[in-house]
Amino acid sequence: MRHRLAPAITVYIMSDTILDVVNLKKYFYHSTGLFSSLKKEKSVIPAVDDVSFYLKEKETLGLVGESGCGKTTVGKLILRLIEPTDGKIVFNGMDMRNLRKSELRKVRSQMQMIFQDLDAALNPRMKVKDILKEAITVYEDLDYYTVNKRITELMNQVNLKKSKLGNYPDELSGGEKRRVGIARVLAVKPRLIIADEPTSALDVSIQAQVINLLRDLQEELGLSYLFISHDLRLVELISDKVAVMYMGRIVEMGLSDRIAHKPMHPYTNVLWSSLTEGGEKTISRGLSWQVFDFGQSVTGCRFHPRCEVFKARGNPKECTDPQNEPKLTETGTSHYVACHFPLL
Amino acid sequence: MSEPILKVEDLRTYFYSYAKEAFIRSVDGVSFSIKKGEVLGIVGESGCGKSITAQSVMGLVTDGPGIISGSILLTYNGKTINLLEGLSDYVSVKTRRKAILEIAKDVTGWLKRSEILMRGVRGKVISMIFQNPKSALNPFIPVGEQIAESIMLHSGISAKKEAIGAAAKWLERVQIDSPSMRLYDYPFGLSGGMCQRVMIAMALSAEPALLIADEPTTGLDVTIQTKIIELLKQLKEELNLTILLITHDMSVIMQLADRIAVMYGGRIVEYGLKREIMDSDSFIRHPYTIALLNSLPTVEEIKMKERLRAIKGDVPDTIILYRGCRFYERCDLKNERVKKRCKESEPEMIEIGTGHYMRCWLAEE
């Protein structure tokens, strides 16, 4: 069954939708103990469970949620770095899951990922120059002169001094390393960039530099971003649309303004109220200490053990009914929420 | 009450780099004091010397070529001791390679003495919670036993059963559900927020006079960050805790600190009560403090999708000897009149309000 969120197949070849994800699923099988393979029942971790969204050209979709909710897995699934269990990923009119390896390689030049771990992403034994050169020549066979020209161009694009070309990654500061990572991604001229927590390891001041850079590049090169982060302020700032994930599911999706200031899902509400604005006031409405755990079996709505509305309404049956898990439904103009009792 | 628990004066921690044949001046003349029941927040970018300051106080800076000087006065049980006492006799600054090695050899005698002294201080008088709670806990020992170990070491309880009972009480105090069951869990079975609370319980179980919290919320989820801050706030009220809070997150400082020290390039550039520094209609602030505050987007800015006001450039290199102000390169506020001065001589700490100090030539105007 096609999800109601996705436009019909014929439409997105014509329209400006660059990425369409339909009912994406990834289940990890968790084995415990020596003889677990003999057991009939395996414990399943639904890291990504029925996720659908689409991304238009030159648009930014922010994906937020606590750690372990499946944000990064979604990013990796789109690039097919890991194989999805089920679902459809359509990039630029092509079904990613039907591509052969050689075709996939070509498509990947148009979609790139910025990884979270700075130190693991750059080869410590390669100079900045070689890192960029490798990325430039990976899809095209270019002569020495063109490669050098392209390197200079990339360094300018990410505001890095040319003197850094001879340095090794560990001689660079966090902000510089991040910019080298961005330059390497830009080297293959992508149309879609999946940015997985690009600022999490950086200082506030450097964070602002990187965010400004990403926004400039979007304007300059017409890039689309899938911005994965748990920093709500930045997500709200950089994104056009925001999707909130909880335990492998999207619980709310809509324009970033609406999500931040008029949230309808109790979880979104709690997430944004855990932000504190510069001044003295502390918001103590935060969640309970408890964090979600895929090991626990939750029936019905996955959020109900932590939900304030559930408690306030005197534990209504709908929320715990296993047959009746809330579905993502449209409640306003391009605003979707998966909750039995959305906040108004 | 007004007597400070910890008074650090002109602390300098230098490391010698063989590769560059120069000193890295990680902490370069830092002075501050903490009164009982007060939270002092040290804030600054990474590489500005915040953590090294805390490690110097705890005596955790590894021996090796380098220099520590200044004085760290710690007051507890009515007596005051200098943690760096006698060290200055051993140190003479020579930058030649051979000379440094000789000094390092000399200092070992002092280090041995200091280690004995520090063993009585660490955990008991000053305790510390770290940035990464999972790696700070022993993965092979249940958390209850780890807390009990610290209790037995510091509180004079020698029976293990009794200590474990006390550990359960501490777990309850840091709001861990069903503490008597959690006692037997291993760190890997606990979430990041829970591990951090176990760390807090362990640090507080010896009822220290001073708690050093080094980036207590970094790496945790937003929702859990808020809870940890709330918990620290609550414990501070209950136990009249004194906390040295180290963080790069201005919003944590805003919520917890009473007094703020802003560090830049190994020096404190602004020091004073939070309400004096953070009051929007307060008189003057250091350009670096302003820049730090500005790089966090405000609600209005997010709404209008404005450009973030980033601080240009990078953190200063602490190897270079600066003649002028260390913030000069990145400063937006240097005006024409004082510009030459900014470049050529470093400003002193100037008192601009009661207990509000600033290291900037603009303050003189």
Interface residues (C-beta under 8 A of the other chain):
Chain A: E66 S67 S173 G174 G175 E176 D203 V204 S205 I206 Q207 A208 Q209 I211 N212 R215 H230 D231 L232 R233 L234 E236 L237 D257 A260 V270 L271 S274 L275 T276 E277 G278 G279 E280 T282 I283 S284 G286 L287 W289 Q290 V291
Chain B: E45 S46 G47 Q175 I176 D177 S191 G192 G193 M194 R197 D221 V222 T223 I224 Q225 T226 K227 I229 E230 K233 H248 D249 M250 S251 M254 Q255 A291 L292 L293 S295 L296 P297 T298 V299 E301 I302 K303 K305 R307 L308 R309 A310 I311 K312 D314 V315
